[in-house]
Amino acid sequence: MGKVLGSLKPELLWNHFEEICNHPHPSRKEEKLAEYIVSVGKRNNLETLRDEFGNVLIRKPATRGQEHLKTAVLQGHLDMVPEKNNDVKHDFEKDPIEPFIEGEWVKAKGTTLGSDNGIGVAAALAVMESDELEHGALEFLFTLDEETGLNGASSLKPGWLKATVLLNLDSEEDGALYIGCAGGKNTFARFTFSRENVPSDSVAYEINLRGLRGGHSGLDIAEGRGNAVKLLARLLWNLSNKFDARLSLINSGSKHNAIPREGFATFTISSSMSSEVEKFVSQFNDTVKKELATNEPGLKVTATKAGMPKGVMDKKTQNDLLCALYAAPHGVITMSPDIKGLVETSTNLAIVATEDSTVSITTSQRSSVESEKDDAADMVESLFALAGAEVTHGDGYPGWKPDVKSPILKVVKSSYEKLFNAEPEVKAIHAGLECGIINERYPEMDMISFGPTIVGAHSPDERVKIDTVQKFWDLIKEVLKNIPEK
């Protein structure tokens, strides 16, 4: 029984989730958790396999009398986004996540919880170990490295899976059944600069921009949350133009699929302008706090004197960089004309990082329309190319086209209505689900995605609503009894 979550129901699911929290599993460092998954399969005497990438596949025979059902695969990813508050000491490669119960939620102490996708993985493990469920033949697919680009799913080979029905357990809204998702593509820009001596009679300042909510760059992109890179660029552009500030470094954001929450920069100005600059930053803080008061009540921007840097960026590159960052698009580009409330295309200005004599920028474009995804990426490329940056693109990944006539959709929808006396909402999601890639490898597979309510994924505010996990579990059990026949 879990020490912290053992009192929660369903007990088997929560015990597995707490065990998942005990095994560090940030993206590309999930091996300890993968080994735990393998151990669960082997201790239950189930066929347990791994592919060349490290993905885990476990097979469980049908219960007696259910052999006529199609083989279904329960699928989730093992990695989590490793985000923490700035004042929290945590090594995601060594330290366990510390979950705790607060009212009707499970949260983590100062870090992401990993309920994305730990709850889905825990549910699959609970199905795997339970001897009380009715089901046809099952497969359990646990992919690696989803959060950095769906890389585990991208490595899947055709023919490895036997299932013809897929239950993706990586959605985050109780009462929502997902039958489509956006594809994605990253665009990278790189500025190279020369270091110049700090102008004489200068004073150095460090800008600290903190307190933004951040969040998922797909799910939360339409909420009007502040973007630390955009706010930092706006401030620095004004300081450069009004006070001839000389930039030494700028850093903000850490994940391509997270809206940046914090930003930091070091610059120098003439010492005679110190009081004016401090006043300007204070006024800027007041201005943006008013602008974002509803969505970002915790925002705070400060300027404090700092040690003198060894050099500053050459003025031309500084101007090109700040103009490009200030002008770079962020947020919703188009809304879907077919599905009310669905973001169709967006872009996230995700990361800016200074190292030695380069500044690297990462952006992420999403769309449920392949041509619009490419168009958004090309638009971002053209902007940074105009500013003189070297621009490249990632390989990207496909979307998942909705099928409103899907047989498994009919099963899950009727199961939800029977259990909860309510009609679920059938939706598409403006985020990358592995369904798109798996569908590319297995085009005949019938797919659906559902899950409990998870709020604040990819940020330290992440939390999962306890009562919806029980509903999630009950729904899985009911669906497994009613998988379409062969």
Secondary structure in CASP SS format (residue, H / E / C, confidence):
PFRMAT SS
TARGET T0000
AUTHOR 0000-0000-0000
METHOD secondary structure of the structure
MODEL  1
M C 1.00
G C 1.00
K C 1.00
V C 1.00
L C 1.00
G C 1.00
S C 1.00
L C 1.00
K C 1.00
P C 1.00
E H 1.00
L H 1.00
L H 1.00
W H 1.00
N H 1.00
H H 1.00
F H 1.00
E H 1.00
E H 1.00
I H 1.00
C H 1.00
N H 1.00
H C 1.00
P C 1.00
H C 1.00
P E 1.00
S C 1.00
R C 1.00
K C 1.00
E C 1.00
E H 1.00
K H 1.00
L H 1.00
A H 1.00
E H 1.00
Y H 1.00
I H 1.00
V H 1.00
S H 1.00
V H 1.00
G H 1.00
K H 1.00
R H 1.00
N C 1.00
N C 1.00
L C 1.00
E E 1.00
T E 1.00
L E 1.00
R E 1.00
D C 1.00
E C 1.00
F C 1.00
G C 1.00
N C 1.00
V E 1.00
L E 1.00
I E 1.00
R E 1.00
K E 1.00
P C 1.00
A C 1.00
T C 1.00
R C 1.00
G C 1.00
Q C 1.00
E C 1.00
H C 1.00
L E 1.00
K C 1.00
T C 1.00
A E 1.00
V E 1.00
L E 1.00
Q E 1.00
G E 1.00
H E 1.00
L C 1.00
D C 1.00
M E 1.00
V C 1.00
P C 1.00
E C 1.00
K E 1.00
N C 1.00
N C 1.00
D C 1.00
V C 1.00
K C 1.00
H C 1.00
D C 1.00
F C 1.00
E C 1.00
K C 1.00
D C 1.00
P C 1.00
I C 1.00
E C 1.00
P E 1.00
F E 1.00
I E 1.00
E E 1.00
G C 1.00
E C 1.00
W E 1.00
V E 1.00
K E 1.00
A E 1.00
K C 1.00
G C 1.00
T E 1.00
T C 1.00
L C 1.00
G C 1.00
S H 1.00
D H 1.00
N H 1.00
G H 1.00
I H 1.00
G H 1.00
V H 1.00
A H 1.00
A H 1.00
A H 1.00
L H 1.00
A H 1.00
V H 1.00
M H 1.00
E H 1.00
S C 1.00
D C 1.00
E C 1.00
L C 1.00
E C 1.00
H C 1.00
G C 1.00
A C 1.00
L E 1.00
E E 1.00
F E 1.00
L E 1.00
F E 1.00
T E 1.00
L C 1.00
D C 1.00
E C 1.00
E C 1.00
T C 1.00
G C 1.00
L C 1.00
N H 1.00
G H 1.00
A H 1.00
S H 1.00
S C 1.00
L C 1.00
K C 1.00
P C 1.00
G C 1.00
W C 1.00
L C 1.00
K C 1.00
A C 1.00
T C 1.00
V E 1.00
L E 1.00
L E 1.00
N E 1.00
L C 1.00
D C 1.00
S C 1.00
E C 1.00
E C 1.00
D C 1.00
G C 1.00
A E 1.00
L E 1.00
Y E 1.00
I E 1.00
G E 1.00
C E 1.00
A C 1.00
G E 1.00
G E 1.00
K E 1.00
N E 1.00
T E 1.00
F E 1.00
A E 1.00
R E 1.00
F E 1.00
T E 1.00
F C 1.00
S C 1.00
R E 1.00
E E 1.00
N C 1.00
V C 1.00
P C 1.00
S C 1.00
D C 1.00
S E 1.00
V E 1.00
A E 1.00
Y E 1.00
E E 1.00
I E 1.00
N E 1.00
L E 1.00
R E 1.00
G C 1.00
L C 1.00
R C 1.00
G C 1.00
G C 1.00
H E 1.00
S C 1.00
G C 1.00
L C 1.00
D C 1.00
I C 1.00
A C 1.00
E C 1.00
G C 1.00
R C 1.00
G C 1.00
N C 1.00
A H 1.00
V H 1.00
K H 1.00
L H 1.00
L H 1.00
A H 1.00
R H 1.00
L H 1.00
L H 1.00
W H 1.00
N H 1.00
L H 1.00
S H 1.00
N H 1.00
K H 1.00
F H 1.00
D C 1.00
A C 1.00
R E 1.00
L E 1.00
S E 1.00
L E 1.00
I E 1.00
N E 1.00
S E 1.00
G C 1.00
S C 1.00
K C 1.00
H C 1.00
N C 1.00
A E 1.00
I C 1.00
P C 1.00
R C 1.00
E C 1.00
G E 1.00
F E 1.00
A E 1.00
T E 1.00
F E 1.00
T E 1.00
I E 1.00
S E 1.00
S H 1.00
S H 1.00
M H 1.00
S H 1.00
S H 1.00
E H 1.00
V H 1.00
E H 1.00
K H 1.00
F H 1.00
V H 1.00
S H 1.00
Q H 1.00
F H 1.00
N H 1.00
D H 1.00
T H 1.00
V H 1.00
K H 1.00
K H 1.00
E H 1.00
L C 1.00
A C 1.00
T C 1.00
N C 1.00
E C 1.00
P C 1.00
G C 1.00
L C 1.00
K E 1.00
V E 1.00
T E 1.00
A E 1.00
T E 1.00
K E 1.00
A E 1.00
G C 1.00
M C 1.00
P C 1.00
K C 1.00
G C 1.00
V E 1.00
M E 1.00
D C 1.00
K H 1.00
K H 1.00
T H 1.00
Q H 1.00
N H 1.00
D H 1.00
L H 1.00
L H 1.00
C H 1.00
A H 1.00
L H 1.00
Y H 1.00
A H 1.00
A C 1.00
P C 1.00
H C 1.00
G E 1.00
V E 1.00
I E 1.00
T E 1.00
M E 1.00
S C 1.00
P C 1.00
D C 1.00
I C 1.00
K C 1.00
G C 1.00
L C 1.00
V E 1.00
E E 1.00
T E 1.00
S E 1.00
T E 1.00
N E 1.00
L E 1.00
A E 1.00
I E 1.00
V E 1.00
A E 1.00
T E 1.00
E E 1.00
D C 1.00
S C 1.00
T E 1.00
V E 1.00
S E 1.00
I E 1.00
T E 1.00
T E 1.00
S E 1.00
Q E 1.00
R E 1.00
S E 1.00
S C 1.00
V C 1.00
E H 1.00
S H 1.00
E H 1.00
K H 1.00
D H 1.00
D H 1.00
A H 1.00
A H 1.00
D H 1.00
M H 1.00
V H 1.00
E H 1.00
S H 1.00
L H 1.00
F H 1.00
A H 1.00
L H 1.00
A C 1.00
G C 1.00
A C 1.00
E E 1.00
V E 1.00
T E 1.00
H E 1.00
G C 1.00
D C 1.00
G C 1.00
Y E 1.00
P C 1.00
G C 1.00
W E 1.00
K C 1.00
P C 1.00
D C 1.00
V C 1.00
K C 1.00
S C 1.00
P H 1.00
I H 1.00
L H 1.00
K H 1.00
V H 1.00
V H 1.00
K H 1.00
S H 1.00
S H 1.00
Y H 1.00
E H 1.00
K H 1.00
L H 1.00
F H 1.00
N C 1.00
A C 1.00
E C 1.00
P C 1.00
E E 1.00
V E 1.00
K E 1.00
A E 1.00
I E 1.00
H C 1.00
A C 1.00
G C 1.00
L C 1.00
E H 1.00
C H 1.00
G H 1.00
I H 1.00
I H 1.00
N H 1.00
E H 1.00
R H 1.00
Y C 1.00
P C 1.00
E C 1.00
M C 1.00
D E 1.00
M E 1.00
I E 1.00
S E 1.00
F C 1.00
G C 1.00
P C 1.00
T C 1.00
I E 1.00
V E 1.00
G C 1.00
A C 1.00
H C 1.00
S C 1.00
P C 1.00
D C 1.00
E C 1.00
R E 1.00
V E 1.00
K E 1.00
I H 1.00
D H 1.00
T H 1.00
V H 1.00
Q H 1.00
K H 1.00
F H 1.00
W H 1.00
D H 1.00
L H 1.00
I H 1.00
K H 1.00
E H 1.00
V H 1.00
L H 1.00
K H 1.00
N C 1.00
I C 1.00
P C 1.00
E E 1.00
K C 1.00
END
